[in-house]
Structure formats: structure tokens, C-alpha cells
Amino acid sequence: MALFDRLKDQAKGLQQQVQGGGHGTSGGHGSGSRGGSHGGGSRAQLVGLFKTQLGSIKTELKSGAYRDASMAMCALVAAADGQVDASEMQQMESMILSNEVLQNFPPEQLRTRFHKHVEQLTRNFAQGKSEALQDIAKAAKKPAEARAVVQTGIVIAGADGHFSQAEQMVLREACTALNLNPAEFQL
């Protein structure tokens, strides 16, 4: 648990830096980002920090609950706007299969679970979302895994450099299903 506390403190420090005007990486393309998204460079820093944190606890994230919840989370992020086209599906699958932590699991298991959720979400979004959130909630029993599921969703959502309002909304709903405060993840 000490490792997680240390990582959480790092995230809080970064969050305070971001909220305090964060003079980290504001020069360049972050300033013209699409409206509504918290400072582009700051969000990218947070995604990078979560990616690092996930990598540092990779050996602890081998349960079926984490695997299933993460694939449900990835599908929710992919379908957040209500649809998933073939190229988006391929890009998302590529990100999942190349994710360091998700490499704990056989690719076919990940692919099967991800596609199942995407199919349910595209057929009937409300029902598919309900089923995805049920799978996500299964990770709530272990706080470190629950946080890792949200971090995985944020890393996947942030891979394209933009968080849509719809993506932020499903991530907040996942936090609720996992009994986590969305503010802990700047959502």
C-alpha cells in the first residue's frame, strides 16, 4: 500500500501544480486546444503520470476483475460519443494491445472482452453502458485495482491528445461505480 500512497502523493502534487497555473509545459500547442478541455499540456502530463503509475504496479494488476473492468472501460471510452467506426475500433485495439500493463493478459482475451462491450454499446448504448459499468464495478473490491481501471481509461482516452466531454462523463460514471471521487483524477 505504501507504493500506492507514494504514487497518489505524486498525482496530488501534479494536480496542485496544474491547478496553480502549472508552469510545466504550456509553451506551444496546448494553448490552442479545443475548448472545454483542461489545459492541454497539463492533461498530457497527468496522462503520462498515470501511465507511469500503472507501469510501476503492473505486477499487482493480474486479476480477472481488473482485466474485465479495463476492457469495459476501454469500450466505454471508445463508444462515449455513441458510435465506434472501424478505424476507431482498430486504433483502440492497437492501443490496448500495446499497453504495458494490459500485456499481463493474452491478447485474445482482451480483444474478445473489448469487442463484446463495443458490440453491446453500439447496439443499445444505454443497456451496453449499464453492462459495462457492472463489469467495471467488480474491480471496486480492491482500491488499487479500482484506481488502475480509471487510470487505464484516462490513458486510453488521452492517447489522442483530447478528452471529449463524453469521455470525461463516462470516466466520472466509472468512478462512481468504483466508489472513487472523480476529482482524484481531475474529472
Disulfide bonds with the S-S distance in Angstrom:
none
